Amino acid sequence: MTQSAIEITGLTKTYKGGRHEPVKHALKGIDLDIPAGSIFGLLGPNGAGKSTMINIMAGLVTKTSGNVRIWGFDQDTNPRQSRAAIGVMPQELNLDPFFTPRGALEVQAGLYGVPRAQRQSDEILEMIGLSDKAEAYARTLSGGMRRRLLLGKALVHAPRVLVLDEPTAGVDIELRQMLWTNIRKLNAEQGMTIILTTHYLEEAEEMCDQIAIINQGSLVVCDSTANLLGKMDAKCMMIDPSEPPSSLPQAPGIEVERRPDGTLALSYHARQTTAEDVLRAVREAGISIRDVKTEQADLEDVFLNLTRST
């Protein structure tokens, strides 16, 4: 097995502007290495270049320059093999309304050259929970069912890499849980590499081993989820005083806010101030503590901080 599922080097994509419009740079020399067997998050604000990158990987958009290798196959020299190694679940519900789910899977498998004897349409239908709708026209399916079918279509050729573009946008909790159960199973049992784009940052924080953030066509950061969260050392200690304090704690590096419920929120940076420093300031202010807990930055904090600074 190759160590890298996706290798991207110097990837650029430009679009010509109109007569009086400048050239648009959708991607600006992206270098990215996605480990095989990982669940990888690709994040960025709207218009950052995520969809352009996905469409280039899927062979739907022609890059301007750079190199893309999928499961070891160079897109330029081995386009058929590289395309067969990747499956994409798009954000848009682009289904033929007159196909049944089984028919849609069979046609998709045929397009990828999967022999009839090797097709697993029924197994896929069972996995995505559409066995009882196998012969229903796609136009009669609910939005959630159509999204499940998009996942099924992406899996018909048993790709080594699966790209999920905003897979849970606008879906209910039940479908979201079903989707992530299947994704974890594909990753754990088949070693399938999963690439996820999502606007639900708590989803990326929970699911992804590594995360890349792009903004305005450039790669801002690529690191493990744990390291990204560790780079934001802002913490907040929540103090529930036994009785309302007459004065607030004061110490260098500590900001104090009295909440409407009487809780004291003491914000500090772990690299400069320790939890013991905070507790000492509380004791010196004569405050008796009923309860205490700490909060730290989540992925949303990291995302906003990095995209705001680019």
N, C-alpha and C positions, 0 to 999 in steps of 0.2 A: 504493500500500500504506500502510495506517495505521502510524504510528510505534510505537504500543502495541498489543500483542496482547491484553492484559488490563489494564483500568483499574478498580481497586477503591477506593471512597471511603467512609469511615465505616461499614464493614461490621460489623454486629453480629448475633449470634444468641443468643437466650436460650430456655431451656426451663423451663417451670413446674415447680416442685417439688411434692411431695405436701403433704398438709395441714400437716405439721410440718417440711417441708423447705424450704430457701431456694431461690430462683430460681437456676438454673445459667447462667452467662454463658460460652457456648462460644467466642464471638468478641466482642472488646471494641473496636469502632471501628477496624478494620483499614484502613489506606491502603496500597495497593500498586500499582505500575506495572511491568508485565512487558513488556520491549521485544520487538517483532516480530522474528522470525528468531533469537531467542536460545535457548540451552539453559539453562533456569532451574531452580535447585534450591529446593525448598520443604522445609525441615527443621524438626524439633522433636521433643521427646520424646513418648512415648505420651500421648494425652489433651490435646495442646497445642492442637488445633483444626484440624489439617491436613485430615483427612477431611471435616469439616464445611464447610470452605472449598471443597474440591473438589466436594462434592455440591451446594453452592449454585451454583458456576460451571456445573455440568452441568445445572442445572435440576431436580435431584432433591430438594432441600431448599429450603424457602421461608425467605428471610432475614427477620430481624426489622426491620432498618432498614439504610440505606446504599444505595449505587449500584454496580452491576456492569455494565461494558461489555466485550463480547467481540468483538474485531475491529471495533470501532467501533459495534457494535449494543448499544443499551441493553436489558438483560434485561426491564425493565418495559414498554417501549414497542414493542420488536421481539423478543419472546420466541422466535419461530420462527427468525429469522435468527441470533440469538445462539446458539441451541442447535445450529444447523446448522454453525456455525463451529468447534465444539469436539468432539473425540472423547476418550473416557475409557477407559483400560484399567484396570479396577478390580483391587483386590488379591484379592478373593474370586473363586473359580472358579465363577461363576454361569452355567453352561451347561446347556441342555436336553440330557439324555443321549440322547434319541432323534433328534436332528438330526445330520446329517453336517456336516463342516466347510463344504462348499460350500453346503449347505442353510442353515446358520446365517448365512453371509455374505449369501446371497440374501435371507433374511427381514429381516436387519438393514438391508440396502440398501433394501428395500421400505418399512420403517418410516420411513426418512428421505426417502422419495419419489424415490429415484434411479431414473430410467427404465432399463428392461432394457438398452437399447442402450448405456447409459453405465456399466453396472456392470463392475467389474474383478475379479470373484471369482477367476478363474484366475490373474491376475497377482499378486493378494494371496497366494493359496495358495502360489505359487512363492516369493514373497519370504519368507514365514514358514516355508518348508520343510515344507509339508503337502500338496504336490501328490499324493504317493503315498497319502495318507490322505483324499483328498477325499470319498470315498464311504463311509468308515468311520463308524460311530456314535460320537458324542462320548464315550459311556460307555466305549468301548474304548481311548480315547487315554490316554497316560501324563499325569502331572501337568504335565510340561514341555510336552507337545504342547498340552494345554488352555490353558496360559498363552500359547503362541504364537497360538492361535485367538482369545483375548481381544484380542490386539494387532490381529489381522486385522479383528475386528468393529469396533474403534475407528477403522479406516481406510476403511471401505466408502464413506463419503460425502465422502471427500477433505477432511477438516477442515483449517482453517488453523492450529489449535492442537491439540496432542496432549498429554493429561495421562496420565502413567504413575504409578500409585499402587503403590509398593513392587514394581516389576516383576520384580526378580530375587530376591525373598525365597524362600529354600529351593530355588533351581534350581541345576543343575550348571554347571560352568565353560563347557562347550560352548554351552549355551543362552544364558548370559549374554553370551558373545562374539558370538553370532549376533544377539542383541537389540540390542546397542550398535552393531554394524556397520550394521544396518538404520536405527537411530535417527540415526546420523551421516549416513547417506545421505539420509534424508528431510529432515534439516535443511539439508544442503549443496546438494542438487539441487533440492528443491522449496521451500526457504525456510520449511519448517514450524517453527513455534515449539513447543518441547518443554518441558513442565513436569514435573519429576521429584521425587517424594518417595522417600526411601530411608533406611534405617538404616545402609547401608554408606557411611560418610563418605568413604572413599578413592575410592569410585565418584563421589560428587558432586564431590570435589576434581578428579578427572580429567576429568569430562564437562562440568561446568557453567561458563557464562560469568559468571553472577551467582547469588547465593544469598540467600534470605530465611530467617531463623530466627524461628519463633514459639514462644512459651511461655505457657501458661496463658491462651490466647486473645488475647494481645497480640503485636504485631510487635516483636521485640527489635532486629533489625538487618536491613538490606537493602543489599548492596553487591556489587561485583565480587569474584570469588573471590580474585583477587590482592590486593585491598585488605584483605579480611578476614584473609588470612594475614599481611599486612604489619603489621596492628594488634597481632599477637602477636609481640613482638620478643625473646622468650626464645630463647636459643640455647645450644648445648652443644658445646664443643670436646672431642673425644676424642683424648687423647694416649697413644700407645704408646711408653713409655720404653725406651731401649736396655738399661737395667738397672734393677732395683728401686730407687726413690729412697729416700734416708734421711730426707727430710722432704718435706712436701707444699707446693705453692705457696700463698702467702698474699698477698692484696691486696684492697682495698675493692671490693665489688660482685661478687666471684667466690666461688662455692661449689665445693668440691672433694670428689669422691667417688672412693675407690679401689675399682674393680670386682674381682670374684673372679679375673678373668683377668689382673690386673695393670694394666689400662688405667685411666688417670685421666680422669674426667669432670668438666670444669670448666664450670659453668653460669653464665651472665651475661646481662644485658639490653643489647642492642645500642645502645639510646639513651643508656645511661649508661657503658658500658664497650666499648672497641674490641677487636677481635681482637688488635691489637698489644699492648694492655695485658695480655691474657691470656698471650700468648707471652713478654712481658717477665717476668711473674711466674714462669713456668716456668723461664726461663733463670736468674733470680736464685735459684731454689731449687736450682740446680746440676743440673738434669735434662737429659739428652741425649735428643733425640727421634728415635725410629726411624720413626714414622709419625704423621700427624695428619689428622683430618677434622672437619668441623663438621656439626651437626644443628640443625634449626630446627623451629618449631611446625608441626604439620599441622592439617587442618581439625578433627580430633577435639579438639585442644587448644582451638581457638577455640570450638567448639560447647559443650564442657563449661564453659569460662570464662563464656560469655554466659548459658547457661541456669542456671548455678549462682548468678548474681548477680541473677536476676529473681524 
